[in-house]
Amino acid sequence: MVATRDMANTKPKADRLQADKGKPKLVGAVVQTFRILRALEQSERALGVSAIARAAGVNPSTAFNILRTLTVEEAVVFDRSTKTYALGPGLMKLSKGLFGQSVVSAIKPELQRFATETGCLTGIWQVSGDRLILLDRAVAERPIRLELESKQRMPMLLGAVGRAVAARMKLTDGQVRAQFRALRWDAPMGVAAYVQQVRDAERLGYAVDRETLYRGIVSIGTAITGRDGRPIYGLSASDLAGNLGESRTAEIGKRIVRLGKTYSGEED
C-alpha cells in the first residue's frame, strides 16, 4: 500500500496564505447587525423583536441584544408603547458627510446646465446649524453676469433659500417672527410680508427674494430635503431684476423645484 497525501495541503504555505487573503473572514455580529438594519429599512412600519428576527434570519435573543445596542447608538429607536423598533437618526448622522459629497458631486453638472439655460447664477447651499453655507455655484456664460463669493455664509432664514428652508421646516408664524429679528436686508423688509412669503413657499415649493437681500437682484430658492422631509440643502437661482419679471420668475421657480426634488431623499 502506498501512502497518499491530502492534495489540498500540497500547495506551498505561501500560496495558501495568498488564497486566504481573497476570502476575508466575516464577523458574524456585524453581518447580523446589517441584516437587522436592512429588515427595518425594507419594512413599511416599525417591527417587534420577533418579526425583525424572522425577517433578518437572526436568533431572537441575538436580535434583541443587537437592537438594544443600536438603540443606545440611536441607529434605531424603540417605541415603548408598541414594543417596536424603527430606523433612527444616528444612521443619518453617520451618512451625512457621504450623502453631502454625493449630492454636491452629482448636482454640479446640473447647476451649470441650469445656469446656461436660464442665464441665472445658480448655487447649492448647505443647511448647517443656523447658517446657510455656499458649497458650489455655476455662472451663466454672459458678458455681464452675477457672481457669488466661495464658501459664503449667511443666516439660515435669509434670502430666497432661507424662506424656502423656513417653509420646509414648517415653522410657525411665531417662530418665523422670532428669527426674523436677527436678519439684515439691503432694502426695507417687513416681518408680515416675510411671513406671507414663507407661506407662499409652502404652497409653491419655491421662494422669491425680490430686491430685498440685494438691491437690483432677484433670487429664487428651493430646498433639498432628507428622507425625513427636513431641509439639508438649498438651491438658488439669481439674476438682475430687469431679467426676472413675474412670469419668468414663476417659470424658473417651477424648474428649480423639479431639480431639487430630483436630489431629495424624501419619498413622494
C-alpha positions as CSV (number, residue, x, y, z in Angstrom):
1,M,0.0,0.0,0.0
2,V,1.3,3.4,-1.0
3,A,0.7,6.3,1.4
4,T,-1.0,9.3,-0.1
5,R,-1.1,12.9,0.9
6,D,-4.1,15.2,1.0
7,M,-3.8,17.2,-2.2
8,A,-5.5,20.2,-0.6
9,N,-2.4,20.6,1.6
10,T,0.2,20.1,-1.1
11,K,0.3,23.8,-2.0
12,P,3.1,25.7,-0.6
13,K,2.2,27.6,2.6
14,A,2.7,31.0,0.9
15,D,0.2,30.1,-1.8
16,R,-2.4,29.0,0.8
17,L,-2.0,32.2,2.7
18,Q,-2.4,34.2,-0.5
19,A,-5.6,32.4,-1.4
20,D,-6.9,33.1,2.1
21,K,-6.4,36.8,1.6
22,G,-9.1,36.7,-1.2
23,K,-11.7,35.3,1.3
24,P,-11.9,37.8,4.2
25,K,-13.3,36.3,7.4
26,L,-16.7,37.9,8.1
27,V,-17.6,38.9,11.6
28,G,-20.9,37.3,12.5
29,A,-22.2,40.1,14.8
30,V,-21.6,42.7,12.1
31,V,-23.3,40.6,9.4
32,Q,-26.3,40.1,11.7
33,T,-26.5,43.8,12.5
34,F,-26.7,44.7,8.8
35,R,-29.3,42.1,8.2
36,I,-31.4,43.7,11.0
37,L,-30.9,47.2,9.6
38,R,-31.9,46.0,6.2
39,A,-35.0,44.3,7.5
40,L,-36.1,47.6,9.2
41,E,-35.3,49.6,6.1
42,Q,-37.4,47.3,3.9
43,S,-40.4,47.4,6.3
44,E,-43.1,49.9,5.8
45,R,-43.8,50.0,9.6
46,A,-42.0,49.6,12.9
47,L,-41.4,45.9,13.9
48,G,-41.1,43.9,17.1
49,V,-38.1,41.8,18.0
50,S,-39.7,38.5,16.8
51,A,-40.7,40.0,13.4
52,I,-37.2,41.5,13.0
53,A,-35.5,38.3,13.9
54,R,-37.6,36.4,11.3
55,A,-37.1,38.9,8.5
56,A,-33.3,39.1,9.2
57,G,-32.8,35.4,9.8
58,V,-31.3,36.1,13.2
59,N,-31.9,34.3,16.5
60,P,-34.4,36.3,18.6
61,S,-32.1,36.7,21.6
62,T,-29.3,37.8,19.4
63,A,-31.6,40.3,17.6
64,F,-32.7,41.7,21.0
65,N,-29.1,42.3,22.1
66,I,-28.2,43.9,18.8
67,L,-31.2,46.1,18.8
68,R,-30.6,47.2,22.4
69,T,-27.1,48.3,21.4
70,L,-28.3,50.0,18.2
71,T,-30.8,51.9,20.3
72,V,-28.1,53.3,22.6
73,E,-26.3,54.5,19.4
74,E,-29.5,56.0,18.1
75,A,-29.2,53.8,14.9
76,V,-32.7,52.6,15.8
77,V,-35.5,54.0,18.0
78,F,-37.6,51.9,20.4
79,D,-41.3,52.7,20.9
80,R,-42.2,51.6,24.4
81,S,-45.9,51.8,23.9
82,T,-45.9,49.4,20.9
83,K,-42.7,47.5,21.7
84,T,-41.4,48.1,18.2
85,Y,-38.2,49.3,16.6
86,A,-37.6,51.6,13.6
87,L,-34.5,53.2,12.0
88,G,-33.2,56.1,14.0
89,P,-31.4,59.5,13.4
90,G,-28.0,58.0,14.2
91,L,-27.8,56.5,10.8
92,M,-28.4,59.9,9.2
93,K,-25.6,61.4,11.2
94,L,-23.2,58.7,10.1
95,S,-24.0,59.0,6.4
96,K,-24.4,62.8,6.3
97,G,-20.9,63.5,5.1
98,L,-21.1,60.8,2.4
99,F,-24.6,61.9,1.3
100,G,-23.4,65.5,1.1
101,Q,-20.4,64.7,-1.1
102,S,-22.5,62.6,-3.4
103,V,-25.3,65.2,-3.8
104,V,-22.9,68.1,-4.5
105,S,-20.8,66.0,-6.9
106,A,-23.9,64.7,-8.7
107,I,-25.6,68.1,-9.0
108,K,-22.7,70.1,-10.2
109,P,-23.2,69.5,-13.9
110,E,-26.9,70.1,-13.4
111,L,-26.2,73.5,-11.8
112,Q,-24.1,74.5,-14.9
113,R,-26.8,73.3,-17.3
114,F,-29.4,75.3,-15.3
115,A,-27.2,78.4,-15.3
116,T,-26.6,78.1,-19.1
117,E,-30.2,77.5,-20.0
118,T,-31.7,80.2,-17.7
119,G,-28.9,82.8,-17.7
120,C,-29.0,82.7,-13.9
121,L,-26.3,82.4,-11.3
122,T,-27.1,79.2,-9.6
123,G,-25.8,77.8,-6.2
124,I,-26.2,74.9,-3.8
125,W,-26.2,75.8,-0.1
126,Q,-25.8,73.5,2.9
127,V,-28.1,74.0,5.9
128,S,-25.7,73.8,8.8
129,G,-27.0,74.7,12.3
130,D,-28.4,78.2,12.0
131,R,-26.4,79.0,8.8
132,L,-26.5,78.6,5.1
133,I,-23.1,77.8,3.5
134,L,-22.5,78.1,-0.2
135,L,-20.9,74.8,-1.4
136,D,-20.7,75.4,-5.1
137,R,-22.1,77.7,-7.8
138,A,-22.3,77.9,-11.6
139,V,-22.3,81.1,-13.6
140,A,-24.1,81.9,-16.8
141,E,-21.9,82.5,-19.9
142,R,-22.9,86.1,-20.4
143,P,-20.9,89.3,-20.9
144,I,-22.3,90.7,-17.7
145,R,-23.1,88.2,-15.0
146,L,-23.5,87.8,-11.3
147,E,-21.0,86.1,-9.0
148,L,-21.1,84.6,-5.5
149,E,-18.2,84.5,-3.1
150,S,-17.0,80.9,-2.5
151,K,-17.9,79.4,0.9
152,Q,-20.2,82.4,1.6
153,R,-22.2,82.1,4.9
154,M,-25.4,83.8,5.9
155,P,-28.2,83.3,8.5
156,M,-30.4,80.3,7.7
157,L,-33.6,82.2,7.0
158,L,-32.1,84.9,4.9
159,G,-32.8,85.4,1.2
160,A,-34.9,83.2,-1.1
161,V,-33.3,79.9,0.1
162,G,-33.9,81.0,3.7
163,R,-37.7,81.4,3.0
164,A,-37.8,78.0,1.3
165,V,-36.0,76.4,4.3
166,A,-38.4,78.0,6.7
167,A,-41.3,76.7,4.7
168,R,-39.9,73.1,4.6
169,M,-39.2,73.2,8.4
170,K,-42.9,74.1,8.9
171,L,-42.0,76.9,11.3
172,T,-45.0,78.6,12.9
173,D,-45.6,82.3,12.3
174,G,-44.3,83.0,15.8
175,Q,-41.1,81.0,15.2
176,V,-40.5,82.8,11.9
177,R,-41.1,86.2,13.5
178,A,-38.6,85.4,16.3
179,Q,-35.9,84.6,13.9
180,F,-36.7,87.4,11.5
181,R,-35.5,90.0,14.1
182,A,-31.9,88.9,13.6
183,L,-32.0,89.2,9.8
184,R,-30.5,92.2,7.9
185,W,-31.7,93.3,4.5
186,D,-30.4,95.7,1.8
187,A,-33.9,97.1,1.3
188,P,-36.8,97.5,3.8
189,M,-38.5,94.2,4.6
190,G,-41.4,93.9,7.0
191,V,-42.0,90.8,9.1
192,A,-45.6,90.4,7.9
193,A,-44.5,90.3,4.3
194,Y,-41.8,87.9,5.1
195,V,-44.1,85.5,6.9
196,Q,-46.5,85.6,4.0
197,Q,-43.6,84.8,1.6
198,V,-42.7,81.8,3.7
199,R,-46.4,80.6,3.5
200,D,-46.3,81.1,-0.3
201,A,-43.1,79.0,-0.4
202,E,-45.0,76.2,1.4
203,R,-47.6,76.3,-1.4
204,L,-45.3,76.7,-4.4
205,G,-42.2,74.8,-3.4
206,Y,-40.0,77.8,-4.1
207,A,-39.5,81.2,-2.6
208,V,-38.6,84.6,-4.1
209,D,-36.5,87.4,-2.8
210,R,-37.2,90.4,-5.0
211,E,-34.5,93.1,-4.4
212,T,-34.6,92.9,-0.6
213,L,-31.4,91.0,0.2
214,Y,-29.5,92.8,-2.6
215,R,-30.9,95.8,-4.4
216,G,-31.4,95.1,-8.1
217,I,-31.2,91.3,-7.7
218,V,-34.0,88.8,-7.8
219,S,-33.3,85.3,-6.3
220,I,-35.4,82.2,-6.4
221,G,-34.8,79.4,-3.9
222,T,-35.9,75.9,-3.0
223,A,-34.9,73.2,-0.5
224,I,-33.4,69.8,-1.0
225,T,-34.7,67.5,1.8
226,G,-33.5,64.4,3.5
227,R,-35.6,61.3,3.9
228,D,-37.4,62.7,6.9
229,G,-38.5,65.8,4.9
230,R,-36.2,68.3,6.7
231,P,-34.2,70.6,4.5
232,I,-30.5,69.8,4.3
233,Y,-29.5,71.8,1.2
234,G,-30.9,74.7,-0.7
235,L,-30.8,75.7,-4.4
236,S,-30.8,79.3,-5.6
237,A,-31.1,81.0,-9.0
238,S,-30.3,84.7,-9.2
239,D,-30.4,87.4,-11.9
240,L,-30.7,91.1,-12.4
241,A,-34.2,92.3,-11.6
242,G,-34.8,93.5,-15.1
243,N,-34.4,90.0,-16.4
244,L,-36.8,88.3,-14.0
245,G,-40.4,89.5,-14.3
246,E,-43.2,87.7,-12.6
247,S,-43.9,85.1,-15.4
248,R,-40.2,84.4,-15.9
249,T,-39.7,84.1,-12.1
250,A,-42.6,81.5,-11.9
251,E,-41.1,79.6,-14.8
252,I,-37.7,79.3,-13.2
253,G,-39.3,78.6,-9.9
254,K,-41.0,75.5,-11.2
255,R,-37.8,74.3,-12.8
256,I,-35.7,74.7,-9.7
257,V,-38.3,72.8,-7.7
258,R,-38.1,69.9,-10.1
259,L,-34.3,69.9,-9.8
260,G,-34.5,70.0,-6.0
261,K,-36.9,67.1,-5.9
262,T,-34.6,65.0,-8.0
263,Y,-31.9,65.1,-5.3
264,S,-34.2,65.0,-2.3
265,G,-34.3,61.9,-0.1
266,E,-37.9,62.3,0.8
267,E,-40.3,59.9,-0.8
268,D,-43.4,61.3,-2.5
